[in-house]
Amino acid sequence: MFVARDAGLFKKHGLEPELIQMAGPLPVAALAAGEIDYLTGYTTGIVATGQGAPLKGIMIALRKPPFYVVAEPGIQRLNDLAGKRIGVDRIGSLQHLVVRLLLRSKGADPEKAIFTQTGSVSNTVTSLGQGAVSAAVLSGPHNVIMAQKGFRQIGAADELPMQFPTSGLVVSESKLKSDANRIKNVIRVMLDASAFCRKEKTWVVNYIRDKWKVEQKTAETVYDQWLSILTPDGKIGIKDMQEYFDIAYAQKQIAAPINVAAVTDFSLIDQVLAGK
């Protein structure tokens, strides 16, 4: 969204966005109440439908979350984390689920790891740097920066076989019915932003460098990692998404089962992709 705004892609389609950062349950409540028009936290929105929120997922930007397991230098692999503390943003969060699945995929028992809730990215980085945890789930640029400091990246969400609909567009059912043309314009912006990121590497790398105040080499690595998880057409298969939500429910990461087909509507993005 920020790349789309700062690269002028919203203006290209006659839109003037107001980007608002929200945390916790606030964005879902605001979306359902019509106080905001779109939610980019795809998983957050779809999980809320399990509690009856009248929302629909209409587009997916990332096929996997940009999560990486970074450990202190002495830890070589995920299997070495038995009995060790692992920092995640919140117990029960997507980070928590991803690292548990990664451990299991490598033949390790996640129940033997000790998960520590840090509450924020900065707290996670500090905890890892000071040795309060032996490993942590980080995203760019923090995973790259910590690796440059001698910490070891030992796992990534992209290694998992299932798709994770983490970032995209969720709207209220009422808006979907009443404002299809404007929604299609926003979808066009998002697709343009994805294409722009693929074509304009230099612009995006410099944007990452300046936004996060990191070195050029760090920005290039973050760009490459992020580019690898972009969806090619703004969609993930319903079956793939259902697998993820079923796993999340089975592991008690979410409170209610999700019928993905019932809360997904790709009709507008299909129209946009067809040039309509």
C-alpha positions, 0 to 999 in steps of 0.5 A: 500500500505504501509503495502504491501511494508513494509511487503515485499508483493511487493517483494514476487511478484517480484515488487519494488514499488515507492509510491508517495503521491499526492493531488488535481488534480495532481494524475489524470493528472499524471495517464492519462499522464502515469507518474504514473501507479496506483491511489489508490484514487478510488473515485477521479479517477472515478469522473474524468471519468465524465470529460472525463478522460480515466480511469478504476476502477479495484479493491476496497480495502475499502467498506466505508471510515474510517470517524468518526464524533467526537464532543465536550463532551457536544454534545450527538448525530448528531441531536445536531449539528443544528446551530453548526460548523462542520469541514471537509477537504474541502467543496464538499469533500467525508468527507462533503458528508458523514457527510451530509448523516449521519445527514440526516440518523438520521433525522437531516437537514444538511442545518442547520449545518455550515460546515467549511473547514479546509484544512488539517487533522492537521487543523481539529484536532486543530480546534476541540481541540481549540473549533473553531468547535463543531464537525469534521470528522476525521479518524484513529488514530485522532478520537481515540486520540480525544475520549481518550481526552474526545471528543465524537464519535457520528457517523461513515460512516460505519453506512450508508447503501450505499457502498463508493468505496473510496480506491482501484486501478484505471488505465488508459485504455491504461495500462489496455489493454497493461499491464494486467499481471503486473496489475494482479500482483499488484492486487495479492499484494493488496489481499495478503495485505488484507489477511495479515492484517486479519491474522497478527493482532499483526504485523499490530497493532505494525505497526500502533503504530510505524508509528503514534507514538500512544499508543498500545491501540489506535493502537488496536482500529484503527486496529479494525475500519479499518479491519471492512471496508476492502472489502472481495474480492476487489470488491463492487457491481456496483449497490451499487457504482452507488447509491453512485455516484448518491447521490453525483451528486444529492447533487452537490458534483460532477460536472457530473453524473457517469456511474459506469458500463462503468468505472469499469472493474473487469475482471482482479481481477476476473481472479486473484480470479479464480487463473488465 
